[in-house]
Amino acid sequence: MITEHKGRGPAGKRAGGGGKLSRSEIVTVRLDPKLRYLTELAARRQRRTVSSFIEWVIEEGLKRVFLTVEAGDNVNTSVAGQASRLWDVDEPDRFVKLALSWPELLTHEEQVLWKLIRENGYLWRGNYPAVTHEWSWTTDERSMRFERLREHWEIFCAVAKGNAAKSALPTWDKRDSDRI
């Protein structure tokens, strides 16, 4: 098992040497002895720490795992190639980008959360069509009101996990009462 606290010395203080501009996550990886030994040798060959080597291997691997860009489209792109499209510093924004781009990658729990978000008109830009007078929206990135989702993210997650009632979710005027 490898546990490395990258760049940290005693009491969690930053150790000397070159630093990264962003924070790194600490991940525990279980390796069999042979794989651990070979990883150490490869890291030595590249004059890297084991952590740095594993991070490099993951980065290279992300270039080799492909996602289909659009359903029915034969163009494939790597996970690394979609990094800027999928990554955001805010978890709610990341989640929506993934759900809109590759809903098939969502876990069951994430699908429940996405359904709550998709069906909540408070989170989406839309209008009241003259025919129905009911709030209508499309589920695309331009319509999402990310600031509202960020504000209510915790409650959406709690409802999706069954730790809060649906009545705790934000509401919106479902019908345009001025035109009825």
RATA-V94340 format. One line per field, one symbol per residue. ss: DSSP state (h for helix, s for strand, l for the rest). phi: phi as a letter, one per 40 degrees, with the letter a starting at -180 (. if undefined). burial: I if it has 16 or more other C-alpha atoms within 10 Angstrom, else O. Layout:
ss: ???
phi: ???
burial: ???
This chain:
ss: lslllllslhhhlsllllllllllllllslllhhhhhhhhhhhhhllllhhhhhhhhhhhhhlllssslllllllssslhhhhhhhllllhhhhhhhhhhhlhhhllhhhhhhhhhhhllhhhslssslllllssssllllllslhhhhhhhhhhhhhhhlllllhhhllllllslllll
phi: .bbbcdgbbdfgccccgcbccbcbccbcbcbcdcccccccccccdcfbccdcccccccdccccbbbbccbdgcccbbcdccbdccccaccdccdcccccccbcccccdcccccccccdcbcccbcaabcccbfbdbabcbcccccdcccdcbddcccccccgcacdccccbaccbcccbc
burial: OOOOOIIOOOOOOOOOOOOOOOOOOOOOOOOOOOOIOOIIOIIOOOOOIIIOIIOOOOOOOIOOOOIOOOOOOOOOOIIIIIOOOIOOOOOIIOIIIIIOIIOOOOOOOIIIIIOIIIOIIIIIIOOIOOOOIOIOIOIOOOOIOIOOIOOIIOIIIIIIOOOOOOOOIOOOOOOOOOOO
